[in-house]
Amino acid sequence: MILECLNRLLSNDCFRPTLSYSLPLSSKIRASSRHLSEISKNPCLFHNSCYKHAVSATEKPATQSLRGLSKEDLEAYVVSAGQKPYRAKQILEWLYQQRVEDIEEMSNLPAPMRDKLASEFHINSMSHVETSGSEDTTRKFLFRLQDGRYVETVFIPASKGLKGKQSDRKTICVSSQVGCAYGCKFCASGLAGFTRNLTADEIIGQMMMVEKLTGESINNIVFMGMGEPLANIKNLIKALEIITGHWGLNIGARHITVSTSGLAPMIKKLAEFPVPIRLAISLHGATDDVRDLIMPVNKKWQIKELFDSLHYWRTFKKQKISLEYILIKGVNDSKEQATILAKRAKGINAKVNLIPYNTVEGLDWVRPSEEVCYGFRDIVADAGINTTLRLEKGHDINAACGQLRLKKETAEGIIPAPVKAG
């Protein structure tokens, strides 16, 4: 049994980040022994590893996605294949203007080139599983990835009654990882821990799939779904290049918001990305003691270092930073927190979005009363801060922020059911 376990672990994708193929077998065995020790303490780890081993052996594609290539990558590939550089432009037009999902449909490419592309690449890396509708027209899409894991993407049309440009806003809330390693105490995404980063094609694929399924043209993108985008900054930036490129999806950078829990060094790195994207900070506490309680990331990058990185961001970007603040009863909803939050927002000329907490199965947090929520908002707004109190769309379909994909993977036994705290 132990040898069988060890063989599975050595061949299992989910453990390969710690098992270098250049290591001698003895090193692999020592690394695997550590995993066996962890499994003995938590049988769910073995269940998950066996599950992933099974799906990866049968479903993981041997090819890479064409959508995951940048313009420069594709041009280099075309030339290396003995083709003229303009063939890259033709392929990009098929991918992002014509939206084909079969290389054989790229009819202006020579047949031998189509055959070569088909032998080395695929186009779509996910499949649609189900859609949940909402009374307020928010829709949640469940997508299955090639390795058998799931991500959910939320489509949010403009609220009725909006006028001008906002009346035609069609927003998509995109995931950047399967699971999350940052363990915010109020969030569903991290309950089962972190599995892996999404690739660039899996990130942009969410948008393209939602457009295909809804018949709508997305014009606003928020990276506020499952995962910490800045912990996947390499694939995030690659996806942003494709999303904003005139040769790609051609969406204006000002209509893209990246949300982070506060990875200060990565905020500085993203600040230097030369397009005017927007930044949102999942703050959720105006002081270190409160933020430490609910956001473990704060113990590594405390509020001072976080706000230093935001000042750095402001030297590169003109758009206002958004401070996202989930209101949790008895935790961060005091008048004192509101007053300090207003001062912090004023210091970086930020706006504040207040969000009453959405209940997550397995967690004991609850939202404050409407009276407390409105009182908190008034304190911040009266200090001269642009403040909104957001009543979450999608609450009835588990689609609001922090409630993505958990039920599906729990139901299938991919992850253990969350254990209620306390």
Steps between C-alpha positions, in 0.01 A plus 500: 500500500782739590684422175180551303449833676859599429471412131184708471666793670807485279284504187248751629491851350385659824831416669733581211584852621696332782638210295754618246563256216871579533511372857633150572243238598605514866408870510165424343435230758588733787268767360224245447546367853419844632176495296420151632541635852258783419254251351509288816384807691241605241350219284328762283841579350530144372147512362578821315833370366341178370217699342736734322724211393201330339377801303846618395586158359195496276411862427803725518569615143837427346483833317506860617237763430537744213314752714780487753755643255584868484529672163878479524488131596278419204712699255812319620328163464377573148846605382661196666252282310623645170196721439476871421445732801159615370363153576507594870264790430264264317497258793431783747206618290354149502545474877372838617287646221346187349514310833554160339559201728625260233832559324358332189267802459799731435435470129755755374787302649665231285378150583848380610523792741156424644607140550818607679309743724242234585774256598658747743216721623138506606282811538249464782621369839168480681147371462171644620331294771205705620351846534312633799269796450416766753188700571698818437637357170847422632615166361761254623683274256673183611791390280692174512871523431710241320629354828148447636492797737237772485490878485201726509457827321231755576324717241347820639297723267434863583239571765168631381470874528860583411544765234768593250798274435437299818159388374673276246761361738545124479743381765673167539658392829799283408689238702880489495573181699342169598457559871704755693797479734434821693227370728290811565282388789170612345550362147382176340774487237774402742307248711651207311840661458694569182518262202671688218524818295280543197685535172460809284271314260282379789468859620397648166303186416253584777411824328476346155280217626264740679467713188423189297241375750324834558531658158616815680817702445690540826623857554608491864729243666572462870755253635302438816413134459676202651867542587755777557583652158835643609617157620463399134649818360686340207184351351296804605723737303501264202120489508479879534720539191258282302190668643619856432693438177346639181588162348327316785172567678559877474334606825602837640729475801289752692222241498715242680538482878746271679418431863759386753507415868815709535814342353704820526802401283274372222292820511819689417580257220152530348522880531776490239283307252459771233121510466257699718318214674320566827590363841274388784628409845315244710562694821221385736669648804624853565755400766758223522336331798169460317660408169730246669191329641331436166776530236819298560672686215515805728749324726747502211420839350344726759294806423792745490689291242179444307424872482861579408448276196178686420684832501747339259208387283368856490825621340423281198118501478253786510187293566366501854576195710198322649505378858269200532363451850276207594293589807497218757289529812702565813833473321567805284175699503572742785486879472871510584582278202287723276684813613845348447395355164397847383840643598686224317289546187559876502876447524511327160195669345315167489134414480336251735267213414314354797358149465282336767632149564346207312448185706731209414416146608756390756578849628339679794532860384181698438418835345412803714151646503410745224499777761864427590599473132344833411647663811848377408455632147390842624812542716729428205298706253472797737880514504488586130573151366321367193320209669260233378311237697467200272213260556638191330340371184500123471461430872220253422716283271825486699653723234595804706865566579652226714246228420634344180530131410502367856173306486578318174840363600370410846206311348733302271740421783786691339537704818377423851188668631584812700504449876316765695738696720468511877 
